[in-house]
Amino acid sequence: MSRKIIRYSIYTAILIVIIRYAYLIGIKAYRKYVPAPPPEPTLTFGKLQKIPFPEKEKPDNLVFTLQTVDGKLPKLTKQLSVYYMPKSISTIKSLDTAKQKATNLGFNATGTELVETVYLFRHNTSPATLNLNIVTGIFSISYDLNSKPSALEGVPPDPAAATALSKTFLTRAQSLPGDLSGPVTNEFLKIQDGKLVSAVSLSDANITKINLYRKNYNDLPNVTSVANQANIWFMFTGSRTPGDQVYAAEYHYFNIDENNSGTYPTKTSDQAWEDLKAGNAYFANIDEKSKGNITVRKIYLAYYDPDQYSEYFQPVVVFEGDDDFTAYVPAVSPEHTQ
C-alpha cells in the first residue's frame, strides 16, 4: 500500500509538471499570434497643448504619392507615453549664474542686457559673442570672421575630436544634460562666396559641424524643427586658439521629467496620412526641385524635441521622401489635444 501511494504520488507530480509546462508553452505561443491588449491609456495630463511647431508658411497644391517598401502604410503603435517638461524659473541668482557660465567659457562677465532675461557677453580674446537667456539657459555663439579670417586656416577637427570638444564645452558651461547621449551626426562645411556650403571631405572643409541629440525615448528617435539638425550643435574651425575654435553654436534644451508621464492613444497611419494630404502637418523641409510633387518613402513614429518651451514631450508621425522631404504630423489622437 505504501509503495503504491509513493509510486502514484510521483506519477501525479510528474503529470502536474508536464501539464503546467505545456500550459505555459501554449500561452506563450498564443500570445505570439494574439498579443494581450494594452492597458487603457492613462491620459494623465488631460488634454495636451498643441505642439509648438515654428510659424511657417504652408505650401499649397502639394500632391503626395506613397511609395514605401511594400507600398502600404505601416501599422503604428496604438498608444505612447507623453512626458512632462518642467518650466525653468527665474531666481535672484539667475544673473550671477549666467555671468559665471560666461566666465567659464572665456567671455567677459560684464554682459549687456538685450531684452529682459537675455544678455550679450563678448569674448575676452576673440571676436566672438555669447547670446544667453539667463533663465532658460538657451544660448548661441557667433564669430565675426571679418575681424579675424585667419581662424579658418588649418584643417578642422575630425568628427570624434569635434564631438569631444562639444561635450567639453558644455561641461564647462554646466550645460551637459544626462540624456544628451543619443546619436551624434556631423557635416563638413566650407566658406564659398561668403556662404557656408557642404564640403566633400574633411580635407576640403573649413568647418566641422556636430549635432548632439537626446537619447531615444521608448526606442523612438528624436526630430527637431530643422530636418537633420539637432537643437544642440557646434561648428568648429581648425584654429588651435581656444577662443577661435567655435565659429557658431546653438543650444536649445528643456528638461524632461522621466518620472512624470502618461500614455495617450495615437492616430493610425491612415489618419496621419490624411492629415498630411490636408496640410495639417509641419513641413520641416521641402525642396523646390520637387515642384509640389512629393513621393513619400518612409513613415515612422518619433518624439518632437521642441526648440522653444513646451509643457509636454510628445510623439509625431514622420514622413520622409525624395529630395529630402520631411514633415511631421502630431501623433496623439486629436480628441486629446487642445
Phi, psi and omega in degrees: 000315179296318180297321179295317180301315181296315183297313181289332175295319178295317179300318181295317180297317179297319180296319179298317179298315181297315180297316181297315181298317179295323179296314181296319178297318180296316179298317180297317179294321180296315182291338178293324181260337179230083183298150177293140180296142180292158176296159180298143178303142183280332181050044189305321188260011183069215178285135183271148175291158179296141177297130185279067174295147177300150176291124185209135180294129182274134179290152179256160171057042175276139178242122185254137176236128181270120177221064174284177184303315181259004179076010183236163172283140182284161172274127182257153176304138186283340177207152182218161178281145171240134186249145177280140178242103182296146183272140177291142183241135178286139177231173180291346180260003184301315182292318179297320178296319179294319178297320178294321178297316179298318179298317180299334182263004177091012180261155179290133184291344179278093182268164177251127179286120178273305172220177180302127179078355180244125183235152177247125179243138180257143181290148184288331187232354183226163179279054180245150178231149179243118177260115191229129171273115189287349180263307184277337183085358176298136178213162173219151179237134177233147181236130179274094185292332179297330180283335182208074181295343180295348179298337182271358178288143181095163180276130180293164181294150176289167185306319181295315180293321179294323177296317179297319178297320180300312183288328175295317179300313181293326177295316177298327179277000185054042184227034177256094183289157183293331184266010176275059184233021180275201182299150174240124178244160182222162179210140177261132184230158175217158178270123179220120183055039177077009181234156175275125177228163180292143175250150185283335182205172179298320182293338180266356189263155169258339189217142171249125178256135181238130175252126179249121182252158172294164171293162177284135174255130183055036178061024177249142178288171177250141175235159183231178183293335177252117183301133177065023174225129180283166175284347176236115180214156180225148171241123183246140174268180178270007181294147176265356177276121185308319183290343182258000185285323183269109179281322178198156179201152174224138179224106176235106184218136176229136184296149173244129176271097184293342181268003181230093184217168176212157179260144182224145177291147182247162178290155170282164179296330177295317179296316180296321179297319178293322176299317180300312182295331180277356180086008180273062184210165171258121183266100184288328180203127173225122179277135180298337181296336181291337180054033176085356177262104188254124174258115181267125184242347183214135179224129180202166178270148177206172172257138178270119179266106187286148176262001169228159189298136173225146184287337184224148176264108193241155179276156175224161171262124183260133175243125178236148181204197182296157179057036176060028177296133178216131178215152180236137173241129177307134187272333183291138179307137188299334181290349180249017176234152180282000000 
